Amino acid sequence: MLFAPLFPGTAWHDPEFVDLDPMFLGMSAQKLVALIVCTLLLCGCIFAYARR
């Protein structure tokens, strides 16, 4: 979902559900959750690598 704009014919969100998707901090809830999860995974990888 985060890389959707890189591919032709894809979008950040489904146009059919724009009105149903709540906005948090100026972005859709799905995008916010995806960013949080990716950030946590990246931090986990960095900490795991640092403990080696």
LUMGUBA-547910 format. One record per residue: residue in one letter; x, y, z of N, C-alpha, C in turn. Coordinates in Angstrom, 1 decimal, decimal comma. Example, Ala and Ser with C-alpha at 12.3 -4.5 7.8 and 13.67 -1.06 7.14 Angstrom:
// residues 2
<A; <13,2; -5,7; 7,8>; <12,3; -4,5; 7,8>; <13,2; -3,3; 7,8>> <S; <12,8; -2,2; 7,1>; <13,7; -1,1; 7,1>; <12,9; 0,0; 7,9>> 
This chain:
// residues 52
<M; <0,8; -1,2; 0,0>; <0,0; 0,0; 0,0>; <0,9; 1,3; 0,0>> <L; <2,0; 1,2; 0,7>; <2,8; 2,4; 0,8>; <3,5; 2,7; -0,5>> <F; <3,7; 1,7; -1,4>; <4,4; 1,9; -2,6>; <3,4; 1,9; -3,8>> <A; <2,1; 2,1; -3,6>; <1,1; 2,1; -4,6>; <1,4; 3,1; -5,7>> <P; <1,7; 4,3; -5,3>; <1,9; 5,4; -6,4>; <3,1; 5,0; -7,4>> <L; <3,9; 4,1; -7,0>; <5,0; 3,7; -7,9>; <4,6; 2,9; -9,1>> <F; <3,4; 2,3; -9,0>; <3,0; 1,4; -10,0>; <1,8; 2,0; -10,8>> <P; <1,8; 1,9; -12,1>; <0,7; 2,6; -12,9>; <-0,6; 2,0; -12,6>> <G; <-1,6; 2,8; -12,5>; <-3,0; 2,3; -12,3>; <-3,3; 2,1; -10,9>> <T; <-2,5; 2,4; -9,9>; <-2,8; 2,2; -8,5>; <-2,9; 3,5; -7,8>> <A; <-3,5; 3,5; -6,6>; <-3,7; 4,7; -5,9>; <-3,5; 4,4; -4,4>> <W; <-3,3; 5,5; -3,6>; <-3,2; 5,4; -2,2>; <-4,4; 4,8; -1,5>> <H; <-5,6; 5,0; -2,1>; <-6,8; 4,5; -1,5>; <-7,8; 4,2; -2,6>> <D; <-8,8; 3,4; -2,2>; <-9,8; 2,9; -3,2>; <-10,8; 4,1; -3,3>> <P; <-11,0; 4,6; -4,5>; <-11,9; 5,7; -4,7>; <-13,3; 5,5; -4,3>> <E; <-13,7; 4,2; -4,3>; <-15,1; 3,9; -3,9>; <-15,3; 4,1; -2,4>> <F; <-14,3; 4,1; -1,6>; <-14,5; 4,1; -0,2>; <-13,8; 5,4; 0,4>> <V; <-13,6; 6,4; -0,3>; <-13,0; 7,6; 0,2>; <-13,9; 8,3; 1,3>> <D; <-15,2; 8,3; 1,1>; <-16,1; 8,9; 2,1>; <-16,1; 8,0; 3,4>> <L; <-15,9; 6,7; 3,3>; <-16,0; 5,9; 4,5>; <-14,7; 5,8; 5,3>> <D; <-13,6; 6,2; 4,7>; <-12,3; 6,0; 5,3>; <-12,0; 7,2; 6,2>> <P; <-11,9; 7,0; 7,5>; <-11,6; 8,1; 8,5>; <-10,2; 8,6; 8,3>> <M; <-9,9; 9,9; 8,5>; <-8,6; 10,5; 8,4>; <-8,0; 10,8; 9,8>> <F; <-6,8; 10,4; 9,9>; <-6,0; 10,6; 11,2>; <-4,7; 11,3; 10,8>> <L; <-4,4; 12,4; 11,4>; <-3,2; 13,2; 11,1>; <-3,0; 13,5; 9,6>> <G; <-4,1; 13,7; 8,9>; <-4,1; 14,0; 7,5>; <-3,9; 12,9; 6,5>> <M; <-4,0; 11,6; 7,0>; <-3,8; 10,5; 6,2>; <-4,9; 9,4; 6,5>> <S; <-5,1; 8,5; 5,6>; <-6,1; 7,5; 5,9>; <-5,6; 6,6; 7,0>> <A; <-6,6; 5,9; 7,7>; <-6,2; 5,1; 8,8>; <-5,4; 3,9; 8,4>> <Q; <-5,6; 3,3; 7,2>; <-4,8; 2,2; 6,7>; <-3,4; 2,6; 6,4>> <K; <-3,2; 3,8; 5,9>; <-1,8; 4,3; 5,6>; <-1,1; 4,6; 6,9>> <L; <-1,8; 5,1; 7,9>; <-1,2; 5,4; 9,2>; <-0,8; 4,1; 9,9>> <V; <-1,6; 3,1; 9,9>; <-1,3; 1,8; 10,5>; <-0,1; 1,2; 9,7>> <A; <-0,1; 1,3; 8,4>; <1,0; 0,7; 7,6>; <2,3; 1,4; 7,9>> <L; <2,3; 2,7; 8,1>; <3,5; 3,4; 8,5>; <4,0; 3,0; 9,9>> <I; <3,1; 2,9; 10,8>; <3,5; 2,5; 12,2>; <4,1; 1,1; 12,2>> <V; <3,4; 0,1; 11,5>; <4,0; -1,2; 11,4>; <5,3; -1,3; 10,7>> <C; <5,5; -0,6; 9,6>; <6,8; -0,5; 9,0>; <7,9; 0,1; 9,8>> <T; <7,5; 1,1; 10,6>; <8,5; 1,8; 11,5>; <8,9; 0,8; 12,6>> <L; <7,9; 0,1; 13,2>; <8,2; -0,9; 14,2>; <9,1; -2,0; 13,7>> <L; <8,8; -2,5; 12,5>; <9,6; -3,5; 11,9>; <11,1; -3,0; 11,6>> <L; <11,2; -1,8; 11,1>; <12,5; -1,3; 10,9>; <13,3; -1,1; 12,2>> <C; <12,6; -0,6; 13,2>; <13,3; -0,5; 14,5>; <13,7; -1,8; 15,0>> <G; <12,9; -2,8; 14,9>; <13,2; -4,2; 15,3>; <14,4; -4,7; 14,6>> <C; <14,5; -4,5; 13,3>; <15,7; -4,9; 12,5>; <16,9; -4,2; 12,9>> <I; <16,8; -2,9; 13,2>; <18,0; -2,2; 13,6>; <18,5; -2,6; 15,0>> <F; <17,6; -2,8; 15,9>; <18,0; -3,3; 17,2>; <18,5; -4,7; 17,2>> <A; <18,0; -5,6; 16,4>; <18,5; -6,9; 16,3>; <19,9; -6,9; 15,7>> <Y; <20,1; -6,1; 14,7>; <21,4; -6,0; 14,0>; <22,4; -5,4; 15,0>> <A; <22,0; -4,5; 15,8>; <22,9; -3,8; 16,8>; <23,3; -4,8; 17,9>> <R; <22,5; -5,7; 18,2>; <22,8; -6,7; 19,3>; <23,8; -7,7; 18,9>> <R; <24,0; -7,9; 17,6>; <24,9; -8,9; 17,1>; <26,3; -8,8; 17,5>> 
